[in-house]
Amino acid sequence: MSMSSTLQTLSSSPVVADAAGQLDDAAVRDALTRIPTTAALDLLKEQDPCQLVLSGVKTLFPLEGSVAGRARTLRFLPTRVDHRKAPGGPANFRLLDATRPGDFLIFDAQGWPRGSVLGDMLALRAKLNGAVGIATDGVMRDLVGLEDVGLPVFAADTFPVPSAPTLVAWESDVPVQCGGALVVPGDWILADRDGVVVIPERWVQDVIEGFEAFTKEEQFCRSLLLAGMSLHQAYPMPPAIRPLFERYLLDGRLPSEAEVRQANGAH
């Protein structure tokens, strides 16, 4: 979805808050699915956004738009001769059986590249229980089956052998790392073709509320570039041309290059 169509869709479907001004999970999820990960991170530029990116984790299949949901976590640990199994049994099975609609599952595989932590059968169980996506900094397998399941999945790579000999699903619903980012159960996860990011609960409403204004500014700058103006004149938007942007919001009239040059030259 282009940025312009994203804005049109968001504007035509207002997000509804409760009496306290808070959004329910369904409303948050719906709003986030219209926001690209890059825009969300730009809006969080004061919050050290590099810490919010699951580095190296990419979609395995073509994906339209964004996917969003609440984080449910799974932590894998290396096996050892005296620890072939988790104390409470396979934590991945427990998590998948307990998955709820809207959950986005995050698997901390410690970046292990030689043992798949997800295949089509487990993905099917997650999808049937209402998961919206699964991401791992490890690897997955059964690509044909995974694609048939239709659940958005994100991983560092693929590997055809399961993780059982080398990794054990130790515990679920605990703070984990994934791709170098801290993920706490209940955080919001936003994913698209650019990558997977974590948005802490305390910042999610700021992202949603700031997106429309952010996108209008992006559209304005893009229109100036399409009109032949230079990056220096148009992007990032110089503070000197903000009055021209405010006029554009009111009447839709794009400033001429002469107007932009005069505004920039006067500051």
N, C-alpha and C positions, 0 to 999 in steps of 0.2 A: 504494500500500500504506500503511495507517495505521501509526502508530508502534507501537501495541500488537501488530498482526499481524507487523510487522517484528521486534519483540523475540521473539515466540513462535517465528518461523521461525529466527532466529539461535540461540536457546537450544536448539532441537531438532536443530540441525545444527552440532555443535561444530567449530571451526576446528582443524585438525591442523597442528602445527609439527614440524620435524625435530628431531634430537637436540640441536642447538645452540639450539633455541627459535626458529628462523627459519621463516617461512612461505614455501612455494614460490609461484610466480606464480599458479598456478591457484587455490590456497587464498586468496591475497590478493584476487584478482579476485572470487572467489565471496563472500568476506566483505564487500568494499566494495559490491557490488551490493545489499546489504541496508541500506546506510547512506545516509540523505538527505544532500545536500550541506550543508544548514543544520546538521545535527548534527555533521558532520565539522568544520565551521568553528567551531562552539561548542567542540568539544574542542581546537581549535588556537587558542583565544583568546589565549594567551600568545605566539603566533608571528606577530602582526600579520596576521590572516586576510584583511584587505582586499587585501593583496599577492598572495593566492593565487586571487583571483577573476578570471576572464576577463570583464571588464566588457563588458556589452552583447551578449554571446553567448548566444543562446537556442535552444531546440529548435524546429525547423521543423514538427514533427508531434507529435500526442499521444504521450505517453511514459508507460509504467507503470514505477514504480520507478526504480532508478538503473542507470547504465552505467559500467563501469570498465575501464581497460586501461593498459598502458604507453605512454608518449608516444613517438611518432615524429614528427619535425618537418619542416616545409617552409617555406622562406623565399622570399617574393616580393619583388622590387625593381621600382621604376619602370623602364620602358624609356627608351632614349635613342636618338637617331638612329644613333649608332655602336655601340649595344648593344641590338639587337633580340632577341638570343638569349643564353642562358646559355653560358658557355665549354664546359661539359661536356654540352650538350644539355638537353632539358627535364627538370628535376629532379623535376617532379611525376610524369612517367611512370616514371622510375627508382624513385621511392619506392613508387608504387602496385604496380609489378611485384615489388618486394622486400618488400611487406607480409607480415607473419607473423601467425598466429593470436594473438589477444589484443592486437594493436596498436590504439592510439587515436591517430589522425592529427590533428596540430595544424598548421594553415596560418596562418602570419603574413602577412597581406595588408595590414598597416599601416593597417587600417581603411578601405581604399579602397572606396567605395560604387558605383562605376560600371564594374564589370567582374567577372563571375562567375568564381570560382576553382574551382568544382566543379559538374558536371552529372551526369546519370544514368549515362552510360557509364563515367566515371571512378569513380563511386561503386560501380557494379557490379563493376568490377575489384577494388576494395578489399574489397568484401563477399565475393567468391569466394575471395580470398586469406586471409580470416579476420579482417579488421578488425572491431572492436566499435563504432567510432564515428569521426566526423570533425567537427572544430570549427574555425571560422575567425572572425576578427574582420572579415572581408570579407563578400562576398555569394555566394549560390549561385543556380542556375537549374534549370529542368526539374523543377518541383515534382511534377508527376504521375508522371514517371519515377522521381524520387527516392523517392517514397512507395512505388511498386511494388518498388523494390530492397529496401526494408525495413531499410536500415542507418540507425541513429540519426545524425542530422546536426544540427549546431548552427551558427548563423551570426548575423551582425548584421542581415541582411535578405536580400531577393532582388533580382536584377536580371537581365533577360533577355539581355543581351549578354555574351559571354565577355570575359575579361580580356586576351586576347592583344595587342590594340593598345596597352595601357597598362601592363600588368604582365608580368614574366617570372619563371617559377619558377626561381630562381637556384641554390639549394643545399638539401640535405636532411640530416637527422640532425645538426643543429647547434643550439646554444642560440638561441632566438627569443623574441620577445615576442608575446603574443596577448591582445588586449583589455587591454593595459597590464600583464600579468603575465609574469614570466619563466618560460619552460618549457624545461627541459633534457631532452634525450633520456634516457629511462629513468625520469623522474618518473612518478608515478601520476596519472592523470586520472580524476576522478569527476564525473559529469554527471547531471542530472535536470531536472524541469520548472522548478526554481528557478534553474538556471544550470550553469556549468561551472567546476570548481575544479581546481587542481593541488596534489597532495600529495607533497612530496619524500620520497624513499625513507626517509630517516632518521626520519620521523614517522609513516609509514603504520601500523606495528604499534601505536603508541600510540593511534591512532584506532580501530583494530579492537578492541584490548583494553579501551578505555574506553567503547565504545559501549553495552554491555549495562547497566553501572551508570548511565550517563547516561540511558538510556531508562527505567529503573525510577524514577529521580528525576522525570523528566518525567511519567510515568504517575501518580505519587503527587500531584504538584502539580495535574495535570489533574483528578484525582478530587476533590481538595479544592475546586477551583473549581466542579465540577459539583454538589457538595454545598451550594453557596451561599456559600462563603467568599470574602472579598475578595482582591484582588491583594496588598494589604499583608500579609494573613495567609498567603497560599499561594504566591505566585510573584513573582520567583524565590524558591526555598525559603529562608526565613529560617534562619540557623544555629540559632536557639533551638528550632526544631521538629525538628531532626535526630534527637534521641532518639525522637520519635514516628515518624519515617520508618524508623529502624532496627527499631522494634517492628513496623511495617507489613510490613517485609521478612520478619520471622520468622513472623508469624501472619496476615498479610493483613487485619488489622483497621484500618480507617480511623479516625483520631482524630475525636472530636466537635469541634464548633466551640468548645465550652467548654474542651476540652483544649488546642486550638490557641491560644485567647485567653489561657489561663493561662500556657502556655509562652512566648508572645510577651511577655506582661505582666511575666513574671519576669525579663526581660533588657532 
